[in-house]
Amino acid sequence: MRIAASRFSISPRLPAGDGDRGLRLEVADMAEELAALREIVDVLNVGIVVLDKEGHVRFMNRVFRYFWRVPDDMVTGDLTFGQLMRHGRGMRAYAMTHERAEAYLDKQMDIIRSGEDRPLQMRLANGGMIQFRCKSLPRGGHLLSYGNVSELAKEAAVFERLACLDGLTGLNNRRHFMTLAEMEWSRFRRYGRPLALLMMDIDFFKSVNDRYGHDVGDEVIKTIGNIMQNHKRTSDVVGRIGGEEFALLLPEAASDNAAAVGERFRRLVAECSLDAGIERISVTLSVGVGATHDQTSGIEQMMKEADVALYEAKRSGRNRVCRFEPKPH
């Protein structure tokens, strides 16, 4: 497909006359159309490569050359697809090791050989993300396209992140909290290190909503969420589990340490006040503490035991921290 107009300027040896002249004009028009088509392909925002039946490169547009940093002297050479892709690797167009780049080339070659039209993505050294696709051509050979899907990849990452967060507080939502907690549980099972869990609930939250309205109630929840996010350790996992209920997983913390952490959060919340229009209001927090012991079966059990302790904190007057005490085995 690397076609110059001169290749179409040669006309067959026909008797001189109008027929000969008409054929030359027809071929010249074809050359102009092909040149115009090439200009269009060159300005597409998609990298294009055309391979012949033997896998040699017959055309590459400007976008592809930019992706792979292909110099002018390579455009006119007789390259195989493998040589072209390995040039990109040598020019550090890929954001991967030589081994991974070679594996990516193998995947592309598999798709080309099979004729499958399935996408294959790769990240470039500049942070961009491109998507490779292959189309078989009617007379043999293949049309390869490399679309820049960087923005789509970014949006997908944002959506994935948003799916993990509670919309009001920005903390982990219940589903993602449980996923992270299960990972910590697996680490606990592997190394046997301490692990504790706090279940925390805002006291008399319904009365806050009833008296001041849901907007103020939302501000209360957001304020407590900020306190938890700003005062937890980096390794701790915090989430909003329900309406006014929060959970905090504490790796490397035994029951005594977890109770001290719960007391610190209880005090921080009690000392905080919020503007509710003509007055300022304060809320309190009840905290239940659960920790691993020789009968613990998993995160679900830890949460149930911390809930039992939380219920005891509520029952015994609220604004306090209670610990779950496992029965002797």
C-alpha positions as CSV (number, residue, x, y, z in Angstrom):
1,M,0.0,0.0,0.0
2,R,3.0,2.3,0.0
3,I,2.0,3.4,-3.4
4,A,3.4,6.4,-5.3
5,A,1.6,8.0,-8.1
6,S,4.4,7.1,-10.5
7,R,3.5,3.4,-10.3
8,F,0.3,4.3,-12.0
9,S,1.7,6.6,-14.7
10,I,2.8,3.6,-16.9
11,S,0.2,2.8,-19.5
12,P,0.0,-0.4,-21.6
13,R,1.4,-0.3,-25.1
14,L,-1.8,0.3,-27.1
15,P,-2.1,1.9,-30.5
16,A,-1.8,5.6,-30.4
17,G,-5.2,7.3,-30.3
18,D,-8.1,8.3,-28.2
19,G,-8.2,5.0,-26.4
20,D,-4.6,5.2,-25.2
21,R,-5.1,8.8,-24.0
22,G,-8.3,7.8,-22.2
23,L,-6.6,4.9,-20.4
24,R,-3.8,7.2,-19.2
25,L,-6.3,9.7,-17.9
26,E,-8.2,7.0,-16.1
27,V,-5.0,5.7,-14.4
28,A,-4.0,9.2,-13.5
29,D,-7.4,9.8,-11.9
30,M,-7.0,6.6,-9.9
31,A,-3.6,7.7,-8.7
32,E,-5.1,11.0,-7.5
33,E,-7.9,9.2,-5.7
34,L,-5.3,6.9,-4.0
35,A,-3.2,9.9,-3.0
36,A,-6.3,11.6,-1.6
37,L,-7.2,8.4,0.3
38,R,-3.8,8.1,1.7
39,E,-4.0,11.7,2.9
40,I,-7.3,10.9,4.7
41,V,-5.8,7.8,6.3
42,D,-2.8,9.9,7.4
43,V,-4.9,12.3,9.4
44,L,-7.1,9.7,11.1
45,N,-6.7,9.7,14.9
46,V,-6.0,5.9,14.6
47,G,-2.7,4.2,13.8
48,I,-3.0,2.1,10.6
49,V,-0.6,-0.6,9.4
50,V,-1.3,-2.8,6.3
51,L,0.5,-6.1,5.9
52,D,0.7,-8.3,2.8
53,K,0.2,-12.1,2.8
54,E,3.8,-12.7,3.9
55,G,3.5,-10.3,6.9
56,H,5.6,-7.5,5.4
57,V,4.6,-3.9,6.0
58,R,3.1,-2.2,3.0
59,F,1.8,1.0,4.6
60,M,1.8,2.8,7.9
61,N,0.1,6.1,8.6
62,R,1.5,9.1,10.5
63,V,-0.3,8.3,13.7
64,F,1.2,4.9,13.9
65,R,4.6,6.3,13.1
66,Y,4.1,8.7,16.0
67,F,3.0,5.9,18.4
68,W,6.1,3.8,17.5
69,R,8.5,6.6,16.8
70,V,9.2,5.3,13.3
71,P,11.9,7.4,11.5
72,D,11.5,8.3,7.8
73,D,14.2,5.9,6.6
74,M,12.2,3.0,8.0
75,V,9.1,3.9,6.0
76,T,10.7,3.0,2.7
77,G,12.4,-0.1,3.9
78,D,11.1,-3.7,3.5
79,L,10.0,-4.5,7.1
80,T,8.3,-7.5,8.6
81,F,5.7,-6.8,11.2
82,G,7.9,-8.3,13.9
83,Q,10.9,-6.1,12.9
84,L,8.6,-3.0,13.1
85,M,7.3,-3.9,16.5
86,R,10.7,-4.7,17.9
87,H,11.9,-1.3,16.7
88,G,9.2,0.3,19.0
89,R,10.5,-1.8,21.8
90,G,14.1,-0.6,21.2
91,M,12.9,3.0,21.1
92,R,11.2,2.5,24.4
93,A,7.7,3.2,23.0
94,Y,6.4,0.5,25.3
95,A,6.0,0.9,29.1
96,M,7.2,-2.6,29.7
97,T,10.2,-4.8,29.8
98,H,11.6,-6.5,26.7
99,E,10.1,-9.8,27.8
100,R,6.6,-8.4,28.2
101,A,6.9,-6.5,24.9
102,E,7.9,-9.7,23.2
103,A,4.9,-11.5,24.8
104,Y,2.7,-8.7,23.6
105,L,4.1,-9.1,20.0
106,D,3.3,-12.8,20.3
107,K,-0.3,-12.1,21.2
108,Q,-0.7,-9.8,18.2
109,M,0.8,-12.4,15.9
110,D,-1.6,-15.0,17.3
111,I,-4.5,-12.7,16.5
112,I,-3.2,-11.9,13.0
113,R,-2.7,-15.6,12.2
114,S,-6.1,-16.6,13.5
115,G,-7.8,-13.7,11.8
116,E,-9.8,-12.9,15.0
117,D,-11.2,-9.5,15.5
118,R,-10.7,-9.1,19.2
119,P,-9.2,-6.1,21.0
120,L,-5.8,-6.1,22.7
121,Q,-4.6,-3.2,24.8
122,M,-1.1,-2.0,25.6
123,R,0.2,1.0,27.6
124,L,2.9,3.2,26.1
125,A,5.9,4.8,27.8
126,N,4.2,8.2,27.7
127,G,1.3,6.9,29.8
128,G,-1.1,6.5,26.8
129,M,-3.2,3.4,26.2
130,I,-3.7,2.0,22.7
131,Q,-6.0,-0.8,21.5
132,F,-4.9,-3.1,18.8
133,R,-7.4,-4.7,16.3
134,C,-6.9,-6.8,13.2
135,K,-9.0,-7.1,10.0
136,S,-8.3,-9.7,7.3
137,L,-8.3,-8.2,3.8
138,P,-10.2,-9.9,0.9
139,R,-7.1,-10.6,-1.2
140,G,-4.9,-11.6,1.7
141,G,-2.9,-9.6,4.2
142,H,-4.3,-7.7,7.2
143,L,-5.3,-4.2,8.2
144,L,-4.1,-3.4,11.7
145,S,-5.5,-0.5,13.7
146,Y,-4.1,1.1,16.9
147,G,-6.7,3.4,18.5
148,N,-5.8,5.7,21.4
149,V,-8.1,4.7,24.2
150,S,-6.2,6.6,26.9
151,E,-9.2,8.8,27.9
152,L,-11.5,5.7,27.9
153,A,-9.0,3.9,30.2
154,K,-8.9,6.9,32.5
155,E,-12.6,7.1,32.6
156,A,-12.9,3.4,33.3
157,A,-10.4,3.8,36.2
158,V,-12.4,6.7,37.6
159,F,-15.7,4.7,37.3
160,E,-14.1,1.7,39.0
161,R,-12.8,3.9,41.8
162,L,-16.3,5.6,42.2
163,A,-17.9,2.1,42.4
164,C,-15.7,1.4,45.4
165,L,-16.5,4.6,47.3
166,D,-19.4,5.8,49.4
167,G,-20.9,8.8,47.6
168,L,-21.4,10.9,50.7
169,T,-18.2,10.5,52.7
170,G,-15.7,9.3,50.1
171,L,-14.9,6.3,52.3
172,N,-15.0,2.7,51.1
173,N,-18.5,1.5,50.6
174,R,-19.6,-1.7,52.2
175,R,-18.8,-3.9,49.2
176,H,-15.3,-2.6,48.8
177,F,-14.7,-2.6,52.5
178,M,-15.5,-6.3,52.6
179,T,-13.2,-7.0,49.7
180,L,-10.3,-5.2,51.4
181,A,-11.1,-6.8,54.7
182,E,-11.0,-10.3,53.1
183,M,-7.6,-9.5,51.8
184,E,-6.4,-8.5,55.3
185,W,-8.0,-11.7,56.7
186,S,-6.0,-13.8,54.2
187,R,-2.8,-12.0,55.4
188,F,-3.8,-12.7,59.0
189,R,-4.2,-16.4,58.1
190,R,-0.9,-16.5,56.4
191,Y,1.2,-14.8,59.1
192,G,-0.9,-15.0,62.2
193,R,-0.5,-11.3,63.1
194,P,-3.1,-9.5,65.3
195,L,-6.2,-8.2,63.6
196,A,-9.0,-6.1,65.1
197,L,-12.2,-4.5,64.0
198,L,-14.3,-1.5,65.2
199,M,-18.0,-1.1,64.5
200,M,-19.1,2.5,65.2
201,D,-22.6,4.0,65.2
202,I,-23.8,7.6,65.6
203,D,-26.0,7.9,68.7
204,F,-29.6,9.2,68.3
205,F,-29.0,9.9,64.6
206,K,-32.7,9.7,63.8
207,S,-33.4,12.5,66.1
208,V,-30.8,14.7,64.4
209,N,-32.5,14.1,61.0
210,D,-36.0,14.7,62.5
211,R,-35.0,17.9,64.3
212,Y,-32.6,19.5,61.9
213,G,-33.3,17.8,58.5
214,H,-31.5,15.4,56.3
215,D,-29.1,18.0,55.0
216,V,-27.7,18.5,58.5
217,G,-27.7,14.7,59.0
218,D,-25.6,14.3,55.9
219,E,-23.1,16.9,57.2
220,V,-22.8,15.0,60.4
221,I,-22.0,11.8,58.5
222,K,-19.5,13.6,56.3
223,T,-17.8,15.2,59.3
224,I,-17.4,11.9,61.1
225,G,-16.2,10.3,57.9
226,N,-13.5,13.0,57.6
227,I,-12.4,12.4,61.2
228,M,-12.0,8.7,60.6
229,Q,-10.2,9.3,57.3
230,N,-7.8,11.9,58.8
231,H,-7.0,10.1,62.0
232,K,-6.6,6.5,61.0
233,R,-3.3,4.8,60.2
234,T,-2.3,4.3,56.6
235,S,-2.7,0.6,57.0
236,D,-6.2,0.8,58.5
237,V,-9.2,0.1,56.3
238,V,-12.3,2.3,57.0
239,G,-15.7,2.1,55.4
240,R,-19.2,3.4,55.7
241,I,-21.2,0.2,56.2
242,G,-24.7,1.6,56.5
243,G,-26.7,4.8,57.1
244,E,-24.9,6.0,60.2
245,E,-22.6,3.0,60.8
246,F,-18.9,2.8,60.1
247,A,-16.3,0.1,60.3
248,L,-12.6,0.3,60.9
249,L,-10.3,-2.7,60.3
250,L,-7.0,-2.5,62.3
251,P,-4.2,-4.7,61.1
252,E,-1.4,-5.4,63.7
253,A,-3.8,-4.5,66.5
254,A,-4.9,-6.6,69.4
255,S,-8.1,-6.1,71.4
256,D,-6.5,-3.6,73.9
257,N,-5.0,-1.5,71.1
258,A,-8.3,-1.5,69.2
259,A,-10.2,-0.4,72.3
260,A,-7.8,2.5,72.7
261,V,-8.3,3.5,69.0
262,G,-12.0,3.3,69.5
263,E,-11.8,5.6,72.6
264,R,-9.8,8.1,70.6
265,F,-12.4,8.3,67.8
266,R,-15.2,8.5,70.4
267,R,-13.5,11.5,72.0
268,L,-12.8,13.2,68.7
269,V,-16.4,13.0,67.7
270,A,-17.7,14.1,71.1
271,E,-15.5,17.2,71.0
272,C,-16.6,18.2,67.5
273,S,-19.6,20.5,66.9
274,L,-21.4,21.4,63.7
275,D,-23.2,24.5,62.6
276,A,-27.0,23.7,62.3
277,G,-28.2,27.2,61.3
278,I,-29.1,29.1,64.5
279,E,-27.3,26.7,66.8
280,R,-24.4,24.3,66.9
281,I,-24.9,20.7,67.6
282,S,-22.8,17.8,68.9
283,V,-23.2,14.1,68.4
284,T,-21.6,11.1,70.1
285,L,-20.4,7.7,68.9
286,S,-20.8,4.2,70.3
287,V,-18.1,1.8,69.5
288,G,-17.9,-2.0,69.5
289,V,-14.5,-3.8,69.4
290,G,-13.9,-7.3,68.0
291,A,-10.5,-9.0,67.6
292,T,-9.3,-12.3,66.3
293,H,-9.1,-15.2,68.7
294,D,-8.7,-19.0,68.4
295,Q,-12.3,-19.5,67.4
296,T,-12.5,-16.8,64.8
297,S,-13.7,-18.1,61.4
298,G,-13.5,-15.0,59.3
299,I,-14.3,-11.3,58.8
300,E,-18.1,-11.9,59.0
301,Q,-17.7,-13.4,62.4
302,M,-15.5,-10.5,63.5
303,M,-18.1,-8.0,62.4
304,K,-20.9,-9.9,64.2
305,E,-18.9,-10.0,67.4
306,A,-18.0,-6.3,67.1
307,D,-21.8,-5.7,66.5
308,V,-22.5,-7.5,69.8
309,A,-20.1,-5.2,71.6
310,L,-21.7,-2.2,69.8
311,Y,-25.1,-3.2,71.0
312,E,-23.8,-3.5,74.5
313,A,-22.4,0.1,74.2
314,K,-25.8,1.3,73.1
315,R,-27.6,-0.6,75.8
316,S,-25.4,0.6,78.6
317,G,-25.8,4.3,77.9
318,R,-24.1,5.1,74.5
319,N,-21.1,7.3,73.9
320,R,-18.8,4.6,75.1
321,V,-16.5,1.7,73.9
322,C,-17.3,-1.9,74.6
323,R,-15.3,-5.0,73.7
324,F,-16.5,-8.4,72.7
325,E,-15.2,-11.1,75.1
326,P,-15.1,-14.6,73.6
327,K,-16.3,-17.4,75.8
328,P,-13.6,-19.9,76.8
329,H,-13.2,-22.7,74.3
